[in-house]
Amino acid sequence: MTETLIPFDEVIEKFDPALGLEIHVELNTNTKMFCGCPAVFGGAPNTQVCPTCLGLPGAMPVVNGKAVESAIRIGLALNCEIAEWCRFARKNYFYPDMPKNFQTSQYDEPIAFEGFIDVDVEGETFRIEIERAHMEEDTGKSSHIGGSDGRIHGADYSLVDYNRAGIPLIEIVTKPILGTGDKAPAVAKAYVSAIRDLIVALDVSDARMDQGSIRADVNLSLAPKGAGGLGTRSETKNVNSLRSVERAVRYEMARHAGILLGGGSVLQETRHFHEDDGSTSSGREKSDAEDYRYFPEPDLVPVAPSRAWVEELRLTLPENPAERRVRLQGEWGFTDLEMRDVVAAGAIELIEDTVAEGTAPQSARKWWVADLLRRANDTGVELAAVGVTPAQVAAVQALVDAKTINDKLARQVFDGVIAGEGTPAEVIEKRGLAMVSDDGPLLAAIDEALAAQPDIAEKIRGGNHAAAGAIIGAVMKTTRGQADAGRVRELILEKLA
């Protein structure tokens, strides 16, 4: 069925959006939440399982202490209160990738609650209130075979891999986010980005959205402009990139508005996001909490972290990522626009490490946010995985500073490093990229260029020094870009002026 989509400006004119975001974070513990199976990404299907995470009769769970510690640290970083006593609950529902037919989670007694985090969007600060951050276990993974889009509808059969079942999860749930107006899509993206930055800083997860170790469920509803209250929500599940979070909000706003303006009612349901065109499609009718028949988990004792332990963990918190960005921007002397580009590229740590190797901040920014980011985008990888390390960027810049190579040749050096040809110095030697700085070859190239362009030579003799650019260009072409342009200019002016 074709969806009726209302233009974004018209949506904002007639409706007030309300957001709710649920972020699932897979913790980087060595073992699963309630058993000793390895909690690692990958592995042959159904090889990282045991009676406990498969839910076999008689298997008894044991809480992962490191996961509890990580949950407390996440809660503290989100300015949450930490429960003095909490317990797990059984969330009952049938999914083929949930081998027990219930999920061990937390419901009305989470380990962390009543927190907040501030995000900045276009100079405006939005406080996102956190309802809770609770512990639970992940599900397995279903693969639907034979269909055209990987969905269960139209598939010939399905396969289930239970390796992921039981991986420790922290679910961070916001309260309804109101008052965002036309900035709703950007606020959602900024919030997920801020959570990811915080998780990385805490070192409790690798926060790889592309691998599903952090993923967002996007709840969206619309209410008539100025009416107050909340509309019926939809929940777009497992959105796995920052750009997709923003696109999912924008699409759902347009879709909800189309239904409401057409006199229809929005169905409370889960929806799937489609990366190819930014659309969503219906999943299943969304259950309310009472439909899950929560009840306390009888096989696990309550968790009661002591206040002394909580305060010890508070001392381990890293610098707040937002405050760190402000500090680094001041130290590096970047403009707001330059820092925004650095953040958008995910280059803060890379630049920081490159500066630590002795490179000037602006030079480090130039390479990471311009040349190397383009390469990462072209190959579809994260910037950190482009194939160049901060130490190698620093080495290349040092060679530029020493006038061994120029910026153009440096790009060829990066080509060689990424291709596995060795260190920057080895690439320069193998490819013969060192700049020509000896006066003899440069003078010969200058004489050739002057002879070919006598009118330019006359202009320079007449005092038009800017005309030397044409001769410099000709020399650079002759030397395949390996001439020292500054020295070429000096020799031209010495010869003619």
Long-range contacts (C-beta under 8 A, 24 or more apart in sequence): 3-255, 3-258, 3-279, 4-255, 4-258, 4-259, 4-262, 5-251, 5-254, 5-255, 5-258, 6-254, 6-257, 6-258, 6-261, 7-254, 8-182, 8-250, 8-253, 8-254, 9-182, 10-257, 11-222, 11-253, 11-254, 11-257, 12-181, 12-182, 13-225, 14-224, 14-225, 14-257, 14-261, 15-222, 15-223, 15-224, 15-225, 15-253, 15-256, 15-257, 15-260, 16-178, 16-181, 16-222, 16-223, 16-224, 16-225, 16-226, 16-227, 17-180, 17-181, 17-184, 17-220, 17-221, 17-222, 17-249, 17-253, 18-176, 18-177, 18-178, 18-220, 18-221, 18-222, 18-223, 18-230, 18-231, 18-233, 19-174, 19-176, 19-177, 19-180, 19-184, 19-187, 19-188, 19-218, 19-219, 19-220, 19-249, 20-173, 20-174, 20-175, 20-176, 20-177, 20-219, 20-220, 20-233, 21-128, 21-173, 21-174, 21-177, 21-188, 21-191, 21-192, 21-216, 21-217, 21-218, 21-219, 22-171, 22-172, 22-173, 22-174, 22-216, 22-217, 22-219, 22-235, 23-171, 23-172, 23-192, 23-195, 23-214, 23-215, 23-216, 23-217, 24-138, 24-169, 24-170, 24-171, 24-214, 24-215, 24-216, 24-217, 25-74, 25-169, 25-170, 25-171, 25-172, 25-195, 25-199, 25-204, 25-205, 25-207, 25-213, 25-214, 26-138, 26-167, 26-168, 26-169, 26-205, 26-212, 26-213, 26-214, 27-66, 27-67, 27-70, 27-167, 27-168, 27-169, 27-170, 27-204, 27-205, 28-203, 28-204, 28-205, 28-206, 29-64, 29-66, 29-67, 29-70, 29-168, 30-66, 31-64, 32-64, 32-137, 32-166, 32-167, 32-168, 33-61, 33-63, 33-64, 33-67, 33-104, 33-135, 33-136, 33-137, 33-166, 33-167, 33-168, 33-169, 34-61, 34-62, 34-63, 34-64, 34-104, 34-137, 34-166, 34-300, 35-59, 35-61, 35-62, 35-166, 37-166, 39-166, 39-167, 39-168, 41-211, 41-213, 43-163, 45-159, 45-161, 45-163, 46-161, 46-162, 46-163, 47-163, 48-163, 49-162, 49-163, 49-165, 52-166, 53-99, 53-137, 53-162, 53-165, 53-166, 54-99, 54-100, 54-162, 54-165, 55-99, 55-100, 55-101, 60-299, 61-104, 61-299, 61-300, 63-88, 63-300, 63-303, 64-168, 67-135, 67-168, 68-111, 68-135, 68-303, 68-305, 69-313, 70-168, 70-170, 70-202, 70-204, 71-111, 71-112, 71-133, 71-134, 71-135, 71-170, 72-111, 72-112, 72-305, 72-309, 72-310, 72-313, 73-202, 73-204, 73-313, 73-316, 73-317, 74-112, 74-133, 74-170, 74-172, 74-198, 74-199, 74-202, 74-204, 75-111, 75-112, 75-113, 75-115, 75-133, 76-112, 76-310, 76-313, 76-314, 76-317, 77-198, 77-201, 77-202, 77-317, 77-320, 78-112, 78-115, 78-116, 78-117, 78-130, 78-133, 78-172, 78-198, 79-115, 79-116, 79-117, 79-130, 80-112, 80-113, 80-114, 80-115, 80-130, 80-132, 80-133, 81-112, 81-113, 81-114, 81-115, 82-111, 82-112, 82-305, 82-310, 83-109, 83-110, 83-111, 83-112, 83-113, 83-303, 83-305, 84-304, 84-305, 84-307, 85-109, 85-302, 85-303, 85-304, 86-110, 86-111, 86-302, 86-303, 86-304, 87-296, 87-297, 87-300, 87-301, 87-302, 87-303, 88-135, 88-296, 88-297, 88-300, 88-303, 89-294, 89-295, 89-296, 89-297, 90-294, 90-295, 90-296, 90-297, 91-136, 91-292, 91-294, 92-292, 92-293, 92-294, 93-287, 93-291, 93-292, 95-139, 96-142, 96-158, 96-160, 97-139, 97-140, 97-141, 97-142, 97-160, 97-162, 97-165, 98-139, 98-140, 98-165, 99-140, 99-162, 99-165, 103-136, 103-137, 103-139, 104-136, 104-137, 104-297, 104-300, 105-134, 105-135, 105-136, 105-137, 105-171, 106-132, 106-134, 106-135, 106-136, 107-134, 107-289, 107-294, 108-294, 110-134, 110-135, 111-135, 111-303, 111-305, 117-191, 117-194, 117-195, 117-198, 118-322, 119-187, 119-190, 119-191, 119-193, 119-194, 120-190, 120-322, 121-183, 121-186, 121-187, 121-190, 122-183, 122-186, 124-183, 126-177, 126-179, 126-180, 126-183, 126-187, 126-190, 126-191, 128-174, 128-177, 128-187, 128-191, 129-174, 129-175, 129-177, 130-172, 130-173, 130-174, 130-175, 131-173, 131-174, 131-175, 132-172, 132-173, 133-170, 133-171, 133-172, 133-173, 134-170, 134-171, 134-173, 135-168, 135-169, 135-170, 136-169, 136-170, 136-171, 137-165, 137-166, 137-167, 137-168, 137-169, 138-164, 138-165, 138-166, 138-167, 138-168, 138-169, 139-164, 139-165, 140-164, 140-165, 151-272, 170-204, 176-230, 184-249, 184-253, 185-246, 185-247, 185-249, 185-250, 185-253, 186-246, 188-218, 188-245, 188-246, 188-248, 188-249, 189-242, 189-243, 189-245, 189-246, 189-249, 192-216, 192-242, 192-245, 193-242, 194-321, 194-322, 196-242, 197-321, 197-322, 198-320, 198-321, 200-321, 201-318, 201-319, 201-320, 201-321, 201-324, 202-317, 202-318, 203-318, 209-240, 209-241, 209-242, 210-240, 210-241, 210-382, 212-238, 212-240, 215-239, 215-240, 216-240, 216-245, 218-245, 218-248, 218-249, 218-252, 220-248, 220-249, 220-252, 220-253, 220-256, 221-256, 221-266, 222-253, 222-256, 222-257, 222-260, 222-266, 231-256, 231-260, 231-266, 232-265, 232-266, 232-267, 232-268, 233-266, 233-268, 233-286, 234-266, 234-267, 234-268, 234-269, 234-270, 234-271, 234-280, 234-286, 235-269, 235-270, 235-271, 235-286, 236-270, 236-271, 236-272, 236-273, 236-280, 237-270, 237-271, 237-272, 237-273, 237-283, 238-273, 239-273, 241-275, 244-273, 244-275, 244-278, 247-273, 247-278, 248-273, 248-278, 248-280, 250-278, 251-278, 251-279, 251-280, 252-280, 255-280, 324-348, 328-352, 331-361, 332-361, 332-362, 332-365, 333-361, 333-362, 334-361, 334-362, 334-365, 338-365, 338-369, 341-369, 342-368, 342-369, 345-369, 345-373, 345-383, 346-382, 346-383, 346-384, 347-373, 347-383, 349-384, 350-383, 350-384, 350-390, 350-393, 351-390, 353-390, 353-391, 354-390, 354-391, 354-393, 354-394, 354-397, 356-390, 357-390, 357-391, 357-393, 357-394, 357-395, 358-394, 358-398, 359-393, 359-394, 359-397, 359-398, 360-397, 363-397, 363-400, 364-390, 364-393, 364-394, 364-397, 367-393, 367-396, 367-397, 367-410, 367-414, 368-393, 371-411, 371-414, 372-414, 375-414, 375-418, 386-418, 387-417, 387-418, 388-414, 388-417, 388-418, 392-417, 392-423, 392-424, 395-423, 395-424, 395-425, 396-424, 399-424, 399-425, 399-428, 403-435, 403-437, 403-484, 404-428, 404-434, 404-435, 405-433, 405-434, 405-435, 406-435, 406-481, 406-484, 406-485, 408-481, 409-433, 409-435, 409-481, 409-482, 433-482, 434-482, 435-482, 435-483, 435-484, 436-479, 436-482, 436-483, 436-484, 437-484, 437-487, 439-487, 439-491, 441-479, 442-475, 442-479, 442-483, 442-484, 442-487, 442-488, 442-491, 443-491, 443-495, 445-474, 445-475, 445-478, 445-479, 445-483, 445-488, 446-471, 446-475, 446-488, 446-491, 446-492, 446-495, 448-474, 448-478, 449-474, 449-475, 449-478, 450-495, 450-496, 457-496, 460-492, 460-493, 460-496, 460-497, 461-496, 461-497, 463-497, 465-493, 465-497, 468-492, 468-493
